[in-house]
Structures are given as C-alpha cells and as structure tokens.
C-alpha cells in the first residue's frame, strides 16, 4: 500500500490548474486531460511534482452535484487516495475496525468497479474521506500514473 495522492476540492478547475502549474511547477500526469477539461462538468486533474513525484488531484463539482456543498474555511480537502494491493483484503481489514465503505452517488454499490480499477471510500476517525483503490493486473507504481 502507498499514499497515492491528495485530492483538493476546487471552485474553478482551470484556474486551479493554472495556479498549481504556474506557481508551483506541477505538471499534469495525463496532459491530454487538459484539452478535454469542461469547466461546467465534474472533473478531476492529477498533477505531479516533477522533483518529488508527490501528486495532487484537483476535483471540481458543478453546482448541481451532491458534492458541491458550501465551502467553509479548511474544508477544501476532498479526499486522500491510497492505492492498495488488494481492495477486498483492505476492505476486510477496515471492516474489522468498524469502517465500512460509503455509498457514493455515482457508484452502483459500495465499490466502483471499472475495467481498469476498483475503488471504495471510507472515513477516517475524524471524518476525512479516504479513497482506497486497486488496479488488478496493472503495472507497478509509477509517479506518471494514478
């Protein structure tokens, strides 16, 4: 398991991308996502520090999204993502601690399954949203990939 990235909820995705790339020198992990970015729709862009490999995911939710709640100072942290080797085993460990996956509105169940990855969300003891995900059959970690 490793810390994959930290996700921030932003009010204006293109503005935030410009800020983090121009001020801090972060670079898009998948540059083609910038061209496809639609500021009126839910979106996320993963940025990487070319020196440290640290990654920051910028998340935008339009006004009609259930996740577009009013901002309060300090609530911009959207979630922290952990890539795990085995999502089922991790969810079992979390369950033994009383932490069960939350049902997210864009999931059909507590776990989202796609051809490339599986993910679930739990909350830490202070209520911070944690994404745990695996990518069965995917290559090993690379700072240039999720």
C-alpha positions as CSV (number, residue, x, y, z in Angstrom):
1,X,0.0,0.0,0.0
2,X,1.2,3.6,-0.6
3,X,-0.2,7.1,-0.4
4,X,-1.2,7.7,-4.0
5,X,-2.3,11.4,-3.9
6,X,-4.2,14.1,-2.0
7,X,-7.4,15.4,-3.6
8,X,-8.5,19.0,-3.2
9,X,-12.0,20.3,-3.9
10,X,-11.6,23.5,-6.0
11,X,-14.1,26.1,-7.1
12,X,-12.7,26.7,-10.6
13,X,-10.8,23.8,-12.2
14,X,-9.0,25.7,-15.0
15,X,-8.0,28.5,-12.6
16,X,-6.6,26.0,-10.1
17,X,-4.7,24.0,-12.7
18,X,-3.1,27.3,-13.9
19,X,-2.2,28.2,-10.3
20,X,-0.6,24.9,-9.3
21,X,1.3,24.5,-12.6
22,X,2.5,28.1,-12.9
23,X,3.2,28.9,-9.3
24,X,4.5,25.5,-8.0
25,X,5.7,23.9,-11.3
26,X,3.4,20.9,-11.0
27,X,2.7,19.1,-14.3
28,X,-0.3,17.2,-15.5
29,X,0.1,13.4,-15.2
30,X,-2.0,13.0,-18.3
31,X,-1.6,16.2,-20.3
32,X,-4.4,15.2,-22.8
33,X,-6.9,15.6,-19.9
34,X,-6.3,19.4,-20.0
35,X,-7.6,19.6,-23.6
36,X,-10.7,17.7,-22.6
37,X,-11.4,19.7,-19.5
38,X,-15.0,21.0,-19.4
39,X,-15.4,23.6,-16.6
40,X,-19.1,23.1,-16.4
41,X,-18.9,19.3,-15.6
42,X,-17.5,17.3,-12.7
43,X,-13.8,16.8,-13.4
44,X,-10.5,15.9,-11.8
45,X,-6.9,16.5,-12.9
46,X,-4.0,14.8,-11.4
47,X,-0.8,16.9,-11.1
48,X,2.7,15.7,-10.2
49,X,5.7,17.5,-8.8
50,X,8.5,16.6,-11.2
51,X,11.1,16.8,-8.5
52,X,9.5,14.8,-5.6
53,X,6.9,12.7,-7.5
54,X,4.2,14.0,-5.0
55,X,0.8,14.2,-6.6
56,X,-2.2,16.4,-6.1
57,X,-5.6,15.7,-7.6
58,X,-7.8,18.8,-8.2
59,X,-11.5,18.0,-8.1
60,X,-14.4,20.2,-9.3
61,X,-18.1,19.6,-8.7
62,X,-20.7,21.7,-10.6
63,X,-23.5,23.4,-8.6
64,X,-26.0,20.5,-9.3
65,X,-23.6,17.9,-7.9
66,X,-24.4,16.5,-4.4
67,X,-20.7,17.1,-3.6
68,X,-20.9,20.8,-4.4
69,X,-21.6,21.9,-0.9
70,X,-20.9,25.4,0.5
71,X,-17.3,25.9,1.3
72,X,-16.1,26.6,4.9
73,X,-12.6,27.5,5.6
74,X,-10.5,24.4,5.8
75,X,-13.0,22.1,4.0
76,X,-11.3,22.1,0.6
77,X,-9.7,18.8,1.3
78,X,-11.7,16.5,-0.9
79,X,-10.1,13.1,0.0
80,X,-6.8,11.2,0.3
81,X,-6.3,8.4,-2.1
82,X,-4.4,5.2,-1.1
83,X,-3.6,2.6,-3.7
84,X,-3.7,-0.9,-2.2
85,X,-2.5,-4.3,-3.5
86,X,-5.9,-6.0,-2.8
87,X,-9.0,-3.9,-2.3
88,X,-11.0,-6.8,-0.9
89,X,-8.4,-7.6,1.8
90,X,-8.1,-3.9,2.7
91,X,-11.9,-3.5,3.0
92,X,-11.9,-6.6,5.2
93,X,-9.3,-5.0,7.5
94,X,-11.2,-1.7,7.6
95,X,-14.4,-3.6,8.3
96,X,-12.7,-5.2,11.3
97,X,-12.1,-1.7,12.6
98,X,-15.8,-0.7,12.1
99,X,-15.1,1.3,8.9
100,X,-17.4,0.4,6.0
101,X,-17.5,1.8,2.5
102,X,-19.8,4.7,2.0
103,X,-22.2,4.6,-0.8
104,X,-21.3,7.3,-3.3
105,X,-24.0,8.8,-5.6
106,X,-22.0,7.9,-8.7
107,X,-21.5,4.2,-7.7
108,X,-23.9,1.3,-8.2
109,X,-22.9,-0.1,-4.8
110,X,-20.3,0.5,-2.1
111,X,-17.4,-0.4,-4.5
112,X,-17.0,1.1,-8.0
113,X,-15.7,-1.5,-10.4
114,X,-14.3,-0.5,-13.8
115,X,-12.2,-2.4,-16.3
116,X,-9.1,-0.6,-15.0
117,X,-9.6,-0.2,-11.3
118,X,-11.8,-0.8,-8.3
119,X,-12.4,1.9,-5.6
120,X,-14.3,2.5,-2.4
121,X,-14.5,5.3,0.1
122,X,-14.3,5.2,3.9
123,X,-13.9,7.9,6.6
124,X,-11.0,8.1,9.0
125,X,-11.8,8.6,12.7
126,X,-12.1,12.4,12.2
127,X,-14.4,12.1,9.2
128,X,-11.8,12.7,6.4
129,X,-12.8,10.9,3.3
130,X,-10.3,8.2,2.2
131,X,-10.3,6.6,-1.2
132,X,-8.9,3.0,-1.3
133,X,-8.4,1.5,-4.7
134,X,-6.6,-1.2,-6.6
135,X,-5.8,-1.8,-10.2
136,X,-5.7,-5.6,-10.7
137,X,-3.3,-6.6,-13.4
138,X,-1.9,-3.1,-13.7
139,X,1.8,-2.2,-13.9
140,X,3.7,-1.4,-10.7
141,X,3.7,2.1,-9.3
142,X,4.9,4.9,-11.5
143,X,4.8,8.6,-10.5
144,X,3.5,9.2,-14.0
145,X,0.3,7.1,-13.5
146,X,-2.5,7.0,-10.9
